[in-house]
Amino acid sequence: MDYIKRYTTREGVRMAVAVTTATVEEARHRHDLWPVATAALGRTMTGALLMAGDFKNEENVSIRLKGDGPLGIVHVDAFSDATVRGYVDHPHVDIPLKRAGKLDVGGAVGHNGEVQVTRFTKLRQDYTSQSPLQSGEVAEDLAYYLYISEQIPATISLGVLVGTDNTVSVAGGFLVQALPDATDEALAKVEANINALGPITTYLSEHPDGEGLVEHVLDGLTVQEVYNAPVRFQCTCSRERFEQVLMTLSDTDKRDLLEDETTELVCHYCNNAYHFSRDELASLFDMK
């Protein structure tokens, strides 16, 4: 089962870990993603879940990567109930692999552009800020965003391994942040632990449930788990929401829709299709 867990330490370091294999596979299936699109969207989905750290105040986070690569915009929403949704503009992108057969996510996203993050909570006004893309590889871009826009030193590791059949073998990542009271000794320990870890996809290939990851990264610190929730792909769209959108159309657009026997509306975020017959729309528009 996919999950997200959060930890604090006495030494002023906090960590979040997410295993998102089934969630990213659900996104791949829904959007018919090709491998590099799967990796880009999967990394961003995992990153958004990790960054929604204010779970006590039910924080939602939206991430929008707008680069100059062929994928176009990568957009993800992560919600306080540990559900996530997202899409890429162009899911059928195929570009040459990097060295050692690695997917070129940076080339697909683009090296020039911006990261835009919006945070929503019930206790404060929505907050949106941006930072420049650094590599398009997602993890480095989100870490730079946290440092520049929110003044939070952080290490983020994100990975999606796509199998030869194009399905998701493993996906997940972690976020480590230094709190204001973090000690230099603790930060040095964590840095050394992370350097010894190796690629997150390699670790998850050997430990698909993420077992031992926290113990490895926070080795030498006093750790307490403070949050644990299952993760899943879920959209907020519904037939009723599409009806509300249809009602905002002009009378001319409504009449145009009534020319067709059936109208199909598709959600960008989850690719669910909603069908409305002419009679249903006529009743909805009160244009019988």
N, C-alpha and C positions, 0 to 999 in steps of 0.2 A: 504494500500500500504506500502511495506517495505521502509525504509528510513535510512539515516544517517545524523545526524546534529552535528555541532560543535559549541562550545561556548567559549568565553573568559570572564574574569572578571577583574575588576580594581584591585582586590586584589592579582593578580598573580597566579590564578588557571585557567586551561583550562579543558574542558570536551567534550567528544564525546559520542553520544548516537546512538545506532542502533537497529532498530526492523527488524528482519530477518526471520520471521515465514514462509512466502511463499517461500523465497529463500532457506531455509534449507529443506523445504518440497520438493522443486524441486530436490535438491540433493538426498534426500532420495529416491524419485521415480526413478530418473535416474539410481542410482546405486543399487537399491533394498537393501537398508541398513536395517539391524536389529537395534533394539532400541539403544544399547550402541554405535554402530558405528554412528548412526544418531546424538547422543549427542556429541560424540567426534569431528566429522567433523563439525557439526553445531557450536559448541563453537569456533573451530579454524577459520572457515569462518568469524564469527562475529568479533573475535579478530583481524584478518588480516585487515578487513575493518576499524576497529577503529584505528589501528596502522598506516595506510597509511595517515598520518596527513599532509604531505606537498602537499596539493592539488593544490596550486598555481603553483608548478613546475611539476605537473602531475606525482606524485610519485606512483609507483607500489610496492607492497610488496608480497614476497613469504615466507611462513612459512612451515617448515618441522619438524614434531615431529617424532623422531626416538627413540622409547622406546623398552623395552624388553617384552611388552605385546602381546597378540594374534592378535591385530589389525594390527601389522606391522607399516609401515610408514603412517602417516597422512600428506598429502601435500595439500596446499591451495595457490592460487594466487588471490590477490585482486588488482584491477586496478583503475587508477585515475578517471575513469568514474563511479565509484561505482558499477561496476560489479565484480563478484567473481566466482571462480570455484574451484573444489577440489575433492579429492578421498581418500579412505583408501585402503591399500593393501588387507585386508580381511574383506569384508563388512558383512559376515555372522558369526559374533562372538556372542556367548551367554555365559555370565558368571553370577554367582550368584549376586543377588541384595545386596546392602549394607543395613545398618539399615534403618528403616522407609521406605523401598521400593524404595530407591534411586538407580539409575543406577550407577554402579561402573566404571566410566570413567577412573579413575586412574589405576584400575586393568587391564582394556582393553588396555590402551595406554602403561602402564608399569611405574614403579617407577624409573628405571635406564635408562639413555640414554641422548639425547641432544635435545635442541631446536636450529634450524638453521634458521636465518632470513636473507633474501636478500632484499635490497632496490634498486630500479631502478628509476632514474630520468634522464631527458634530460640534466641536467646541470652538472652532476658529474658522475664519474665512478661508476659502480655497487659496492655495499658494502655488504659483507657477514660476519656475526659473529655468534658465538655460545655461549650457556650457558648450564649447566647441567639441566636435568629435576629435578623438586622438588617434584612433587606429581603425575604427569600425568593427573591432573584434568584440565589442559590447562590454566585457568585464572592465577593461582599462578605461573605457569611456564613462562607465558608471562610477568607478572609483574617482576619476578626475572630477566628475560632476559633484560628488559628495564633498570633495576637498575644496573646490572653487566656490560652489554655490551655497553649501551648507556648513563649510568650515569643519568637516568631520574627516580626520585621517582614517582611511579604510583600506583594507585589502579585500578584493573580491575575486573569487575563482568560480568560473562558470564553464560547464561543458555539456556537450550533446554528442554522443557517438551514434552515428547512423550505420546500420548494417548493410551488407551487400544487397539485401532485398529492399533497401530504402526505408525499412522500419527503424524505430528508435531502439537501440540496444540498451543504453543507459543515458540518463540526464540528471543534472543536479548541480549543486554548488554550495558555496559558503561565503559569508560576509563576516569579517572581523573588524571591529572598530575600537579605537582607543578613546576611553572616556577622559574627562579632564584630570581625574586623579590617578591615571595610569602611571605606573612606575617605569623608569627606563629599563630596569632589569626584566620586568614582565614583558615589555615590548620586544626586547632583544631575544628572549626565549621564544616568543611566538613567531618572530621573523625567522629564526633558525628552524623551528618546527615546520613552518610552511615551506621553506626552501628545501627541506628534506623530503617533503611529501611527494613532489612530482605532479604531473598533470592530474586534474581531478577526474577526467574520464578514465585514466588508467586505474586510479584508486577505486572508482565505482564499478569498473569492469571486474575487479577482484572482490569487491564488497558491494553488491548491488543495492543493499539496504542501507549503505552508509555506515555500517557498524565500525566503531573504533575511530571514526574521523575526528570527532570532537576531542577524544582522549589524546589523539596524536597532535592536533593543532594546539591545544591548550595544556599540553603536558608540562607539569611543573607548577601549574596554577591551581587555586582552589575554586572549583566549578560548581555552579548550581543551575539546574534546569528550571526555567521560569515559564515556558510556554511549549505546548505540543499540540498540533492540530493536523488532521488529514488534509491533503491538497487534492484538488480536482479541477478539471476544466468545466466551467459553467458560465453561461451567458445570461444577461439580464433581459434579453429580448423576449417578446411575447406577441401574440396576435393582437392583444388589446393595445399594446404600445404602437404597433403598426397602424391600427385603426386611428389612433390619436394623430399620427403623422399624416395619414390620408385626409383627415378632416381639416388640416391646415392648408391644403391645396386650394388654388384659385378655382372658381366655378368653371373656367375654361378647361383647366387640367382635369377636373372631375368628369366633365362631359367627354373628354378625350378617352379617359379610362373606360367609360361606359360603352365605348365603341367595340371593345373586345369582350369575347365570351368569358375569359378568365384573366385575372391580373396576378402575376407572381412577383412577390417582393422577397429579396434575399438579404439576410443580415450579414454585414461586413465581418463582424467579429466571430461568428460561429458557423456561417454558411447555411443556417437553417432557412428553408424556403416556406413562405406563407402564401396560400392561394385564396383569392377572393373571386367568387363568381360575380357576373354582372348583376344578378338580383341582390346579392349581399351588399355590393357597393351602392346600388340604387337605394336600398333601404338605409344604409349608413349615411348617405348623402342627402336622404329625403328628396330624391329626384325621380321617383317612380312615374 
